[in-house]
């Protein structure tokens, strides 16, 4: 279990990453305000790749552990279908 003193010592190391993340999110928000279509397209592409990757990983898992059950193949099929 950590105590308060060790937590306070870790705060400066996270401060730099928090600042960088905050600046990047502000820039991304400004791009979203100025060019909403570009940000919407980027979001759609990101979630499409996320679904596609999840479908492939789930299919590998199903192939490895439970090949015979048809319903276990339904989830990766739908994830890949909606990811494309």
C-alpha positions as CSV (number, residue, x, y, z in Angstrom):
1,X,0.0,0.0,0.0
2,X,1.4,3.4,-0.9
3,X,1.4,6.3,1.5
4,X,0.8,10.0,0.9
5,X,4.5,10.9,0.9
6,X,5.4,8.5,-1.9
7,X,2.4,9.7,-3.9
8,X,3.5,13.3,-3.6
9,X,7.0,12.4,-4.8
10,X,5.5,10.9,-8.0
11,X,3.4,13.9,-8.9
12,X,6.2,15.9,-10.6
13,X,7.0,12.9,-12.9
14,X,3.3,12.9,-14.1
15,X,3.1,16.7,-14.5
16,X,5.1,16.8,-17.8
17,X,2.9,14.1,-19.4
18,X,-0.2,15.7,-18.2
19,X,0.8,19.0,-19.7
20,X,1.7,17.5,-23.0
21,X,-1.6,15.6,-23.1
22,X,-3.5,18.7,-22.2
23,X,-1.9,20.7,-25.0
24,X,-2.6,18.0,-27.5
25,X,-6.2,17.8,-26.5
26,X,-6.6,21.5,-26.7
27,X,-5.1,21.5,-30.3
28,X,-7.4,18.6,-31.2
29,X,-10.4,20.5,-29.8
30,X,-9.5,23.6,-31.8
31,X,-9.2,21.5,-35.0
32,X,-12.6,20.0,-34.2
33,X,-14.1,23.5,-33.9
34,X,-12.5,24.8,-37.1
35,X,-12.9,21.7,-39.2
36,X,-15.6,19.4,-37.8
37,X,-15.9,17.3,-40.9
38,X,-12.2,16.3,-40.7
39,X,-12.5,15.4,-37.0
40,X,-15.7,13.4,-37.6
41,X,-14.0,11.5,-40.4
42,X,-11.0,10.8,-38.3
43,X,-13.2,9.6,-35.5
44,X,-15.1,7.3,-37.8
45,X,-11.8,5.8,-39.2
46,X,-10.4,5.3,-35.7
47,X,-13.5,3.5,-34.4
48,X,-13.6,1.4,-37.6
49,X,-10.0,0.3,-37.1
50,X,-10.8,-0.4,-33.4
51,X,-13.7,-2.6,-34.3
52,X,-11.7,-4.4,-37.0
53,X,-8.8,-5.0,-34.7
54,X,-11.1,-6.2,-31.9
55,X,-12.9,-8.6,-34.3
56,X,-9.6,-10.1,-35.5
57,X,-8.3,-10.6,-31.9
58,X,-11.7,-12.1,-30.8
59,X,-11.6,-14.4,-33.8
60,X,-8.1,-15.6,-32.9
61,X,-9.3,-16.2,-29.4
62,X,-12.4,-18.1,-30.5
63,X,-10.3,-20.2,-33.0
64,X,-7.8,-21.1,-30.2
65,X,-10.3,-22.0,-27.4
66,X,-13.8,-22.8,-28.9
67,X,-13.9,-23.5,-32.6
68,X,-17.0,-25.6,-32.7
69,X,-19.6,-23.3,-31.2
70,X,-21.3,-21.2,-33.9
71,X,-22.5,-18.4,-31.6
72,X,-18.9,-17.8,-30.4
73,X,-18.0,-16.9,-34.1
74,X,-20.9,-14.5,-34.3
75,X,-19.2,-11.7,-32.2
76,X,-16.0,-11.6,-34.2
77,X,-17.9,-11.8,-37.5
78,X,-20.1,-8.8,-36.5
79,X,-17.1,-6.8,-35.2
80,X,-15.2,-7.3,-38.5
81,X,-18.4,-6.6,-40.5
82,X,-19.1,-3.3,-38.7
83,X,-15.4,-2.4,-38.7
84,X,-15.2,-2.5,-42.4
